[in-house]
Amino acid sequence: MVEKANELSHFDAKGDAHMVDVSDKATTARVAVARGQVSMAQETFALISEGRAKKGDVLSVARLAGIMGAKKTPDLIPLCHPLAITKVAVELTLDPDLPGVQIEATVKTTGQTGVEMEALTAVSVAGLTVYDMVKAVDKAMVVSDIRVALKDGGKSGRYEAS
C-alpha cells in the first residue's frame, strides 16, 4: 500500500519536505540490517578471491568504506537525523554462485529514530567500492538487491523481510 503524501512523515500538511520531529519519541535500542550484492564476471570474481586486484584487498577496503558510509548518512540523505551510532558491522562474502559478493551491514544505536538508512547506506557504499576497485576489468558489474532485512526498536517494533 502506498501512502498519500500528506500521510508520509517527511512531508508537512502543505506537502513540503521537512525533517521529522523526533523530540517526543522514546529513546530505545535500535538495530537495522541491510543486504545487497555485487554480481560480476567469473574472471572478476577470481581476481578478487585470489587477491590479485591491482588496487589491493577489495573486501577490506569495501568493508571500511561501508562503515564510513554509515557514519556519513546524514551528510548524504537530506532529511536523515545525525545519530550517535554505537555499532556498524559490514560483512562481505564471496559468493561463487552469483558470481560476486554478498554484502550485509548491521547498524545499532540507542536513540529516538531508527538506523535503517545508515544500514542501507553502508551496503550501498560497500557495493560501490567493490565496483570501483575492479571496474578496470569489469564495467558490467551490477550492484543490486539493496534492501532492509531487519529493523527493530521504536514504536513500530520489529520488521523482518520475508
N, C-alpha and C positions, 0 to 999 in steps of 0.2 A: 504494500500500500504506500503510495506517495502522498506525503503531507502537503497541505496548501502552504504557500509562502508565509502567511501570517501565523501559522502554527509552528513554524520552524524556529528554534531558539536563537538563531543568529540573525533574525530579522525582527525589527520592531513593528508596531501597529501600522506604521506608514509603509512598511516594506523595505525600509532602509537597513543595510547591514550594520551590525553593531557587535561588540564583544559582550558575551553573556555575563550578567552579574551573578557571580557565584558566592557573594559575601554571606548569604543566609544559608548556604548549603553546609551540611555536616562535614567535618574533617574525618575521613575514613581512609583505611588502607585501600589502595587501588593497584590493579595489575592489568596489563594487556599483553597479549601475544599476537604477533602478526607473522604471516608467512608469505613467501613468494619464491620465484625460481628464475634461473637464467638458463635457457636452452641454447645449445651450441653444436657445432660440427664435432664429430668424433675426434678429429685431429686436434681441435682446440681443447677438448676435454683431456686428451692425452698430455698435451703441453702443460696444462695446469696440474694434473695429477702426478706428473713426473717431475714437477718443479723446474720446468725449462722455460718459463715465461721470462722474456728479457727484462721486464720491469721489476721482477722479484717475486716474492711469495704472495700470490694473488689472494689467497684466502685470508691471510693475516692482515694484509692491507685493507681488504674489504671489510673485515671484522672491525678494525679501528675506525674506518670511515663510517660504518653504520652506527657505532657508539657516538661518534662526533655528530652525526646527523640527528640522532635523537635529542641530543643536548641543544641543537640549533633550531629545533622545530618552530618555536615562536618567531624566529627571525625569517622563516620561510613561508609559513602559513599565517596570513594576516590576523586572523581572529583567535588564534591559539593563545592561551594564557601561559606566561612563563611559569614553570613549575620547578620545585625542588625535587628533582629526580633522585631516588635513592638506589636504583639499580638499573643498569642496562646490560643485557647479555645478548650477543649476536652469535648465532651458530651457523656456519656454512658447511654443508655436507655435500661431498661429491656424489653424484647420482649417475651411475653408468647407464641406467635405463632411459634417462632423458635423451641423450647425454647432457649433463650440465651440473648445476649447483642448486641445491635446495637451501633456502635461507629462512631462519626463524629468529625473531627478536622478541625478547621479554623485557618489559619496562615496568618498574614499580615506583610508587610514591605514596606518601600519606598526605592527603590534601582534599580540596573541595571540588576537584574536577578530575576526570579520567585521563589516562595516558595512551589512548588508542592512536592518536595522531603521532605521538612520539614513536610508538612501535612501528607504525606504517612507514614513517619517515626513515627509521633505521633500516628496514628491509629495502626500501627504495634506493637509498644511498649506497647500501652494500651491493645491491644488484648493479647499479650504475658503475660502481667502482670495478666490479668484475669485468663489465663491458669495457671500461676504459683501459684496464690493464692488458687486455688481449685483443683489442679492436684492430690492431695492425694485421692480425692474421685471420680475423673472422668478423666482418662487419655485419653479417646476417644474424648474429646472436639476438635472442628475444628475451627481454625482461618481462615477466608476466605473472599473472595469478596472485597479485599482491592483495591481501585481504586480512581482516581481523579474524583470528581463530578463537580468541577468548578475551573477554573483559570481565572484570569482577570488581565490586566495590561501588559504593554510592547508592543513591536512591533507586536506580533502575536494576540493581542487583547483578546477577551473573548472566552472561551470554556466552554460549559455546556454539561455534559453527557446526553444522551437520556434516 
